[in-house]
Every structure is written in structure tokens, then in C-alpha cells.
Amino acid sequence: MDNHEDDYHNDEVDDVENGGDWDGMTGDGHSWSEVAEKSMSMRQPLLRRRTNMTSQIAVIGSNLCPIESLDYEIIENELFKQDWRSRKKAQIFQYVFLKWALVLLIGLSTGVVGFFNNIAVENIAGFKLLLTSDLMSDGKYFKAFMVYAGCNIVLAAIAGALCAFIAPAAAGSGIPEVKAYLNGVDAPSILAPSTLFVKIFGSVFGVSAGFVIGKEGPMVHTGACIANLLGQGGSRKYHLTWTWLRYFKNDRDRRDLITCGAAAGVAAAFRAPVGGVLFALEEAASWWRSALLWRAFFTTAIVAIILRGLIEFCSSEKCGLFGKGGLIMYDVSAAETSYGGADVLAVLLLGVLGGFLGSLYNFLIDKGLRVYNFINEKGPYIKILAVVFIAVLSTACSFGLPWLAKCTACPSSSTEECSTDSESGNYKSFQCGSGYYNDLASLFLNTNDDAIRNLFSTSTEREFRISSLFIFFFTIYFLGIITYGIAIPAGLFIPVILAGATYGRLVGRLFSAISTLDTGLYALLGAASMLGGTMRMTVSLCVIILELTNDLLLLPLVMLVLLISKTVADCFNKGVYEKIVRLKGLPFMEAHAEPYMRQLVAGDVVSGPLISFSGVEKVGNIVHALQSTGHNAFPVIDEPPFSEAPELFGLVLRYHLLVLLKAKYFSAERVHTGAEILKRFSPFDFAKPGSGKGLKLEDISFEPEDMEMYIDLHPITNASPYAVVETMSLAKAAILFRELGLRHMCVVPKSQGRPPIVGILTRHDFMPEHILGLYPDIKRHR
């Protein structure tokens, strides 16, 4: 089954992928031995006839889509074992070389895309702001507003149309979807080429339209999409395929490449290569190992080199309005970093504030997404209308609120140009005359990156009035909440940094009489506290902030404020990405087991029906099973005369069955034909397909006589599936399931004389909805 295709199999909404309980008796009272003697092997003797229908659909874009699990288990069947034994050193070297070549390409591609995003936003938004400022300086205020609003509405409509009509899955940050994918959850189109296209251009137009959003979150999703496109050998749907990438047609290698892509996305967005690796480790990936750490580090290093080279190229004004900056986005190293007891007290206050405001932000984001989900269900035109409405509201705030601010005289000690009409700068004149500036306009009528630079600016303690900072904080805080959820690619980092930097600067002004720390550094600490309160990350955020600002001396205070804000916020709710994952219905496996799982055993939650095959099975039985269920794996049970007693031989995957059926390598007798199958097929024939149309049962035609033929399943059956005894604690089974990255876990009986398998556990069986649905009276906390 093709987990990456855009035209997803809607008939697999009921894909339960698992089996049920065995009690040794069929529904009509026949014993196991009687059933074993029959050729019909579709058996459904259930202790409890229940079907797990929870957690099998999720909200992708605004549509309900079927969810499948990814399988990171190594398939050990005879076909693959034969391939491993026959591999030559040259083939092994080729595999290793291609893996490094791919991460190199991921780094190169993500770095170029990240730079393109920056240069496009700076030029589009810069041209818009420059045109508005020129009209304002000429006193044509209404015309300036119309031009500013018109540009914003057009850019917003383009971003909304791209998202609504081409790739609804590109809406939002994309980090929750990448996080879920790396946890083992696959959903339609989340990493498709169309999603990549809309993520890039939709983000550029959305950020340029003046929304309170960032391009950093979408860059993580972009990096993951690039890695997926390269790792699966291109896309059949768009006629982009590379057969030489056949080695990577499996979930394990794709997972590693997408992890590197996510790290590269952060590195490209924040110009923070080490922070990108730590972000992938702390927030994105569910599985990690030292080899992956090395490859992710290499990928982000390539991104840093590419960015450095392209930024140097643009330093001579060859890139339009793109600024001269270097790899450090918000350099505050010029400020003197000395602090005392009063500063530590202020940091404690910032940490507590960040925890409260961050948890409130997450709560309101959750409510806003529920409202937008209802709105976005109305169709693409309603989505675009919602985008335009928020664009008008944002435009009205950013152009209208600066009129509430008084004109301020330019400081005589300023080293920057004051009362400027350019597209950026600390001192925007707006409606003020020569020698005066409007502090609110300096924040609102700038790109989000320039607004952050202004808030982080050092040696400018009284650049912004306290009243202006309050107005800006409340506006940004709530605009950020109501903007996230509309149908455009939108990141959360920038709105959170803006809000945090604003109240950080306010706290700095409050403590200015007794503090020795610069107000700009308070803004930085405020941003860190807000990030900690919303994202709930510590190590990666700390390193990203240091790479962003180039101030290592501030490290102890950044660490302290992150720890406090995360601790306070954890008392109220979960991190924003965890909340979005749960809100979308993605069946995410947590790193820890819930307390109530210790009250249950594995056999308590397996669901049915369980359908199994004999080692040599009749074609008609296999076809019927594939037609009547959406199961991804089936137990293969050897029975006499192939074994002395019924025994579990292993698990056979649905796609492997389809490949074997399509080849029509059948036999008229119920005998072993495994040796011939091993000669006829190669492991690459059974490789998991990527984007595009995968093999489906409807693509295979059968003659009536085919249904009475037999097929030997032994060569393609995973003979060593992970299995647990039915009395194992459910909590222990859940930890094992997640740590090994499984899609199926066999549950076997504890006592002899029973059928060889009780059922199959999948990730859906570990979801709270399923467990608490079966046992509503169980104590959730202990």
C-alpha cells in the first residue's frame, strides 16, 4: 500500500491493521483441531467481538483522512535474508555512499530554499513598506493605507488560494505533522511534492502579507518534504523517479532522512546548525542513535555553509532589498552582559510570566483551531475569505494603531538613522516630521524579523514608550492566536518571540532603576521565556537563542528562564505542538506509558477480527481477506502436514501479498514452492512504494481457476516478528512498541494447548480513546 501517495485509499478508513482474541473455539462450537483440518483458514474465534475504530482518521488540512502506521521493523523473511547473504562489498559501499550523498543533497536543497524564502520576503515586503513610507512622507495618508492594504490582501489571497486548492495539508506550521510522522504516523499528502511547493511559496506570500506568523515552522516541514522526495526516489505522480535510490524504499531509511531534513529546516530558518540538530533530537524525532546524530550534524553544517556563501554574495547589494546581515540574525553581543541579584530576580519574574502567558497562548490556540476547523470545512472559498478577513484585520491594526502613539524626538546619541522612511529601521517617521519618529510604527510597519531586531536593540532603553509596548504586546499576542489556523503556511516561533520580547522589554523598563542588564537583553530573555512556555523545549531552544544572538555570556540566564517557564507552564497544559497533534487526532505514542496502563495486560485490549493464513494458502482465501479488510499484516500459521502442531510462523504484509498475487506464481497442489519464488523475485520487487500510485488489489485480475490454486507464503513471511505474552503489562508493551518503532506486535498465549496467537496490537490499541472506551471505569490517575 502506498502510504505517500496523494490519491489516498479512502476505502481504507476502516484499516484496523490488527486482530483479536482467541479462545480456541469457533463461533459454532468447533474445536481448534477441527478447524485446522479444514482448508479454509479465515478464522474468527473471538472471546470478545470488538473492532478498534478509534484513532484511525485525523484532520489533515481541513479534511478527515485515513491514518496508517509506519513500520520501522526489519523484515526478516527468506527473500531478504538471501539478499543480505549475497550482497557484495561494492553494494554495501554504494548504500553507505548514497546515504551520505542524500543528506548532502538535503542540506544543499534546504539551504537554497531557506535563502530563497528570506530574499523573497525581504524584497516583496520591503517593496510594499517602501512604497507605503514614500506615500506617508508625501502626506498621502489614505492612499498609503489603500496601497498597503491592497498589497496585503492580494498577497494573502494568493497564499490562501495555494493552500486551499493545491495542498490543504500545507496549512499551519507543519511541525506537528513531521513530529507525528517521525513517531510512526503516516497521513495523506503531508510530505507530498505539492505540499512542498505550497509550503515554500505560500509561506513567502503569507509572511510578506504582514500576518503575525513566521516562516521558521514551515521551513522544518519544507526540509522534511525535500528529504522525503529525495529518499523515496522522487514521485511517480509527477514523473520524477530515480531508480538508483531503490535502497531507500523502506520506512527506516526514510525516517532517518526526514529527521535530517527537519534539522536542516531549523538550521536554514534560524541560521542555527547546532540548534537544528538538537531540535530534531529533543522535539521532532522519537528514535535516535549516534549514526543519525552524525548525519544530521553533517546536514546542518552544509546548510550553514550554503547560507554563509549566499549571504556573502548578497552583501554587495546584488539581491535587491535583502539586507547585509551575516549568519547572526539578531546580534546583541555589543551589549555589556553583567548582572546582579536584581537581574536574577527579574529573570525569575520573566520565567513565571512566560509560563503563565505561554500556557494561556496554547489554550487559546487550541480553541481557535477548533473554530477554524469548523470554518475550513465549508470549502476552499470560505478558507480564502477567512484568510482575507484576517489580512484586513491585521492591516487595520498595523496601520491604524500607530496613530495612537505620540511623536518622539530622535535621540541625539543614536548611531542609526532617525526618522527614516526606508523599508526598515529602528525609527520610523510615519506621520511625524523631521527629527521625530513613531515608536509603534517602528514595530508594526516592519517585517517581523526587523521588529524583533528593534526590540532586541541594545543601548536604546527608552526608544519605545511603555504604553506603546503594552499596545504592541496585546495586539501581537491575540493576532498571533487568531492567525494560526487560517489556510496558509504559518509558523509559531516568530509570533511567540515578538510577544515575549515585548513583555521582556517592559520588565526591563520596570527594573531599569536597579538593574545593570541592558533592556534589549531583557527582551531576549522575555522571548526565551515565552518560547519555553509555549514550545516546552529547553536544550534546543537555549542553543538556538544563543546562535541567533551571539551572546554566550547570557547562557546562565537563558537556561534559568527556560527551565522556570517550562516548569510553570507544565502545571497547566502540554506544549503547543503536543496539543495540535492531539487536536488533529494523530495517534502519537508518548515516550511514557499512562498510569492506567499498569492496571491492564496486553490481552485486555487486542481487538478483532483476527484473520490468519496457512503457510501454503489458497488464493481465493487471500483475495477474500484482502477485499473484506484493510488489515496491513496477517499471521501465518503452519499446520499439519507442514508442522507437527499449529504454530505461528510469522507475519506477512499486505503489500507483499499483492506483489505475489500480481505475479501469479501459483501451484495446483498444496506444496512448498519457496525455492522457485526465491529464484524468481528480488527484495526490490517487494520494496515499499513512495509517492504515486501503489499496487492495489483492484489492479490485479483473476481467472476463476486462479481462486482454487495455492500460493506459498513462507518466503515472504517475516519469520521473527516481535511478540509479547498476553499477560505482559500494557504499560510495558507500550514502551516496547514505541522504542522499537513497531507497526504490529503479536500477542501470544501464556499456556499451551491454545491457538498460537491471541491477537495483534497496533498503535491504535494503545490510544486512550480505545482503552478507556473498553474500560470506562478504570482509574486514569494513580
Disulfide bonds with the S-S distance in Angstrom:
Cys314-Cys319 1.75
Cys407-Cys432 2.01
Cys410-Cys418 1.81
